[in-house]
Amino acid sequence: MTTDRPTRVPTDPLRVVVADDNPVVRAGLTALLTGREDITVVAEAADGHEACLAADRHRPDVVLLDVRMPGVDGIAALPYLVRIAPVLMLTYTGERETVREALRRGAGGYLVHGEFTVDELVSAVRDIRDGKARLTATAADALLAQLRESDAIAHDATSTRALPRATSPQNLSQVQPDMRQSSLSVSSSQLSAREAEIMDLIASGLTNQQIAAACFISEKTVKNHINRIFAKLHSTSRSEAVAKWLGVS
């Protein structure tokens, strides 16, 4: 008597283009990635122009892209490449403005050499293909710094609009109840350092997935933090929590 066994459906390997002006780095990445049964490197490129040609010809699932290359660099090539495939920046360049510009131009992730293991790189390639953002510490710090700067500007603008025209006793008496309510809502929340960090990211408009990538935690952990934040802020929605957090409720 024979039993039917489920037939394993073969899946096509994840196709990658590697772009880096250093031939040793290109060869190393190609050997590393091609050694995985579900990943294959379909082309290598020494600059942004070659990367665009290779991506256009091979239609890869992911492009690994260096920043500084002769001729057309990675930042310049990004707008074209992201129309073809998700792009993962893989570089020694960790300057904040470069990280921010790469993300603004559509990079799905940013890894700085020396801040990840081989397994983390392979995992990042797979995640980028699936639309999940991946950032190493330097890139995450650059993103968080930008978000905090934006928050500070927005909060200053909100505070300026909320100020009374004069600080007469009559005006002050009208303002004080609102100030007490705002101070009470935030101080009584007693958010942990991690919860405060996540609340800042929520206020900046990031999704749970983006917060998870920025904080190097899972989306499930982000949701758990958000549930605790909502409970402490006595809120039932992101907008309500943000209003209380910024003191504009």
C-alpha positions in Angstrom: 0.0 0.0 0.0 1.4 3.4 -1.0 0.6 6.8 0.4 0.6 10.0 -1.6 3.3 12.4 -0.4 2.9 16.1 -0.9 4.9 17.3 -3.9 7.4 20.0 -3.0 6.8 22.9 -5.3 10.1 24.4 -6.4 10.5 28.1 -6.0 12.6 30.4 -8.1 15.7 31.7 -6.3 15.7 35.4 -5.2 17.6 37.2 -7.9 20.1 39.9 -6.9 22.2 42.5 -8.6 25.4 43.5 -6.7 26.7 47.1 -7.3 30.0 48.1 -5.8 33.1 49.7 -7.3 35.4 47.4 -5.2 35.9 44.1 -7.1 36.9 42.3 -3.9 33.6 43.4 -2.2 31.6 42.4 -5.2 33.2 39.0 -5.4 32.8 38.4 -1.7 29.1 39.3 -1.8 28.4 37.2 -4.9 30.1 34.2 -3.3 28.3 34.7 0.0 24.8 35.1 -1.5 25.1 32.5 -4.3 26.0 30.0 -1.6 22.4 30.2 -0.3 20.0 27.8 -2.2 17.3 30.4 -2.4 19.4 33.3 -3.6 21.4 33.9 -6.8 23.4 36.9 -8.0 22.4 37.5 -11.6 24.8 40.4 -12.3 27.5 42.6 -10.9 28.1 46.3 -11.5 31.0 48.7 -10.8 29.0 51.9 -10.7 25.5 53.3 -10.8 25.3 53.3 -14.6 26.2 49.7 -14.8 23.7 48.9 -12.0 20.9 50.5 -13.9 21.8 48.6 -17.1 22.0 45.3 -15.2 18.7 45.9 -13.4 16.9 46.8 -16.6 18.3 43.7 -18.3 17.8 41.1 -15.6 14.8 42.6 -13.6 16.2 41.3 -10.3 14.2 41.0 -7.0 16.7 43.1 -5.0 19.6 45.4 -5.8 22.5 45.7 -3.4 23.9 49.2 -3.9 27.0 51.0 -2.7 26.9 54.8 -2.2 30.3 56.1 -3.4 31.2 54.9 -6.8 32.9 56.6 -9.7 30.8 58.2 -12.5 27.2 57.7 -11.4 27.1 57.0 -7.7 24.5 55.0 -5.8 22.4 58.0 -4.6 22.1 59.3 -8.2 21.1 55.8 -9.5 18.5 55.2 -6.8 15.4 56.9 -8.4 15.8 54.8 -11.5 16.6 51.5 -9.7 13.7 51.7 -7.2 11.3 51.7 -10.2 12.6 48.2 -11.1 13.3 46.5 -7.8 13.7 47.1 -4.1 17.1 48.6 -3.2 19.2 47.8 -0.2 22.1 50.2 0.4 25.2 48.3 1.4 28.1 50.7 2.1 30.8 52.0 4.4 29.2 55.5 4.2 27.3 56.3 7.4 26.9 60.1 7.2 23.5 61.2 8.4 22.6 63.3 5.4 23.6 60.5 3.0 21.5 58.0 4.9 18.5 60.4 4.9 18.9 61.2 1.2 19.0 57.4 0.3 15.8 56.8 2.3 14.2 59.9 0.7 15.0 58.6 -2.7 13.4 55.2 -2.1 16.0 52.9 -0.6 14.2 50.0 1.2 17.0 49.6 3.7 20.5 50.8 4.7 23.3 48.6 6.0 26.7 50.0 7.0 29.6 47.6 6.8 30.8 46.4 10.1 27.4 46.6 11.8 25.9 43.3 10.6 26.7 39.6 10.5 26.6 37.4 7.4 23.3 35.9 8.5 21.8 39.3 9.1 22.8 40.4 5.6 21.2 37.4 4.1 18.1 38.0 6.2 18.0 41.6 5.2 18.1 40.7 1.5 15.1 38.4 1.9 13.2 41.1 4.0 13.8 43.8 1.4 12.4 41.6 -1.3 9.3 41.2 0.9 8.9 44.9 1.5 10.3 45.0 5.0 12.7 47.8 5.9 16.1 46.9 7.4 18.5 49.4 9.0 21.8 49.0 10.9 22.5 51.1 14.0 24.1 54.1 12.2 21.2 54.4 9.7 18.6 54.0 12.4 20.3 56.8 14.5 20.3 59.1 11.4 16.6 58.4 10.9 15.7 58.9 14.6 17.7 62.2 14.7 15.7 63.5 11.7 12.4 62.5 13.2 13.3 64.2 16.5 14.4 67.3 14.7 11.1 67.4 12.8 9.2 66.8 16.0 11.0 69.6 17.7 10.1 72.0 14.9 6.5 70.9 14.8 6.2 71.1 18.6 7.7 74.6 18.6 5.3 75.7 15.9 2.3 74.3 17.9 3.5 75.9 21.1 3.9 79.3 19.4 0.4 79.1 17.9 -1.0 78.2 21.3 0.5 81.2 23.2 -1.8 84.0 24.3 -1.3 87.4 22.8 -0.5 88.9 26.2 0.4 87.5 29.6 -2.1 89.5 31.5 -3.7 87.9 34.6 -6.9 87.4 32.7 -5.2 85.6 29.8 -3.0 83.5 32.2 -6.0 82.3 34.1 -7.5 81.1 30.9 -4.4 79.3 29.8 -3.5 77.6 33.1 -6.2 74.9 33.1 -5.1 73.7 29.7 -1.5 73.6 30.8 -2.3 71.6 33.9 -4.3 69.1 31.8 -1.5 68.6 29.3 1.1 68.3 32.0 -1.0 65.8 33.9 -1.7 63.6 30.9 2.0 63.2 30.1 3.5 63.0 33.6 0.9 60.5 34.7 1.6 58.2 31.7 5.0 57.2 33.1 6.2 55.8 29.8 9.4 53.8 29.8 12.3 55.0 27.7 11.5 52.6 25.0 7.8 53.5 25.0 8.7 57.2 24.8 11.0 56.5 21.8 8.2 54.6 20.1 5.7 57.3 20.9 8.0 59.8 19.2 8.1 57.6 16.1 4.3 57.3 16.2 4.0 61.1 16.4 6.3 61.3 13.3 3.8 59.2 11.3 5.8 56.0 11.1 4.0 52.7 10.6 4.5 49.7 12.9 6.7 48.1 10.3 8.9 51.2 10.1 9.1 51.5 13.9 10.1 47.9 14.1 13.0 48.4 11.6 14.1 51.6 13.3 14.2 50.1 16.8 15.4 46.6 15.7 12.4 44.8 17.2 9.6 42.7 15.8 6.2 44.2 14.7 4.6 42.1 17.5 6.8 43.8 20.1 5.9 47.2 18.6 2.2 46.3 18.9 2.7 45.3 22.6 4.4 48.6 23.3 1.6 50.5 21.6 -1.0 48.7 23.6 0.8 49.7 26.9 1.2 53.2 25.6 -2.5 53.6 24.8 -3.4 52.3 28.3 -1.0 54.7 30.0 -2.2 57.7 27.9 -5.9 56.6 28.2 -6.2 56.6 24.4 -7.9 54.4 22.0 -6.3 55.6 18.7 -2.9 56.8 17.4 -4.2 60.3 16.8 -5.6 60.6 20.3 -2.3 59.3 21.8 -0.3 61.7 19.7 -2.4 64.7 20.7 -1.9 63.9 24.4 1.8 63.2 23.9 2.3 66.5 22.2 0.1 68.3 24.8 -2.4 69.6 22.2 -5.4 67.5 23.3 
